[in-house]
């Protein structure tokens, strides 16, 4: 069920998040969850409902949140480097 994203969010997922980043990750995951659920339901219509499907949907939501954090961090880094020039 998990979707492979083209951006590398794994760096964000593997490092220690600040409390603010952790809260933001929760907010991003909560925002992504309804769409992840909708997409999973479409898949279930075609393939059937797998055991422990809820875990897969939650993992997809957190993967999307990690991707959003990675883009946010990447954008901040690029802006900071541009300001230094």
C-alpha positions in Angstrom: 0.0 0.0 0.0 2.8 2.4 0.8 3.6 4.9 -2.0 7.1 5.6 -3.0 7.8 9.3 -3.1 10.4 10.8 -5.3 11.7 13.2 -2.7 14.1 11.8 -0.1 12.1 12.2 3.2 14.1 9.4 4.9 16.6 11.9 6.3 13.9 13.7 8.1 12.4 10.5 9.4 15.7 9.2 10.8 16.9 12.3 12.6 15.8 13.5 16.0 13.0 16.1 15.6 12.7 19.2 17.7 9.5 19.4 19.8 8.1 22.0 17.2 9.0 19.7 14.3 7.4 16.7 16.0 4.2 18.7 16.5 4.3 19.9 12.9 4.8 16.3 11.8 1.7 15.3 13.7 -0.3 18.1 12.1 0.9 17.2 8.6 0.1 13.5 9.2 -3.4 14.4 10.5 -3.9 16.5 7.4 -2.7 13.8 5.0 -4.7 11.0 6.7 -8.1 11.5 5.1 -6.6 11.4 1.6 -4.5 8.3 2.5 -7.6 6.6 3.7 -9.6 7.5 0.5 -6.8 6.2 -1.7 -6.6 3.0 0.4 -10.3 2.4 0.1 -10.0 2.7 -3.7 -7.2 0.1 -3.6 -9.4 -2.1 -1.3 -12.2 -2.0 -3.9 -9.8 -3.6 -6.4 -7.8 -5.9 -4.2 -9.8 -6.6 -1.1 -9.1 -5.4 2.5 -5.7 -6.7 3.9 -5.2 -7.6 7.5 -3.9 -4.7 9.6 -4.8 -2.2 6.9 -5.0 0.6 9.4 -1.2 0.4 10.0 -0.5 0.8 6.3 -2.8 3.9 6.1 -1.1 5.4 9.1 2.3 4.7 7.7 1.3 6.4 4.5 0.1 9.5 6.4 3.4 9.7 8.3 5.4 9.1 5.1 3.6 12.1 3.5 4.2 14.2 6.7 7.9 13.3 6.6 8.1 14.3 2.9 6.4 17.6 3.7 8.9 18.3 6.5 11.8 17.4 4.2 10.6 19.9 1.6 10.1 22.5 4.3 13.6 22.0 5.7 15.2 21.9 2.2 13.4 25.2 1.3 14.6 26.8 4.5 18.2 25.7 3.9 18.1 27.1 0.3 16.6 30.4 1.5 19.3 30.7 4.2 22.1 30.0 1.7 20.7 32.6 -0.7 20.6 35.2 2.1 24.3 34.6 2.9 25.4 35.6 -0.6 
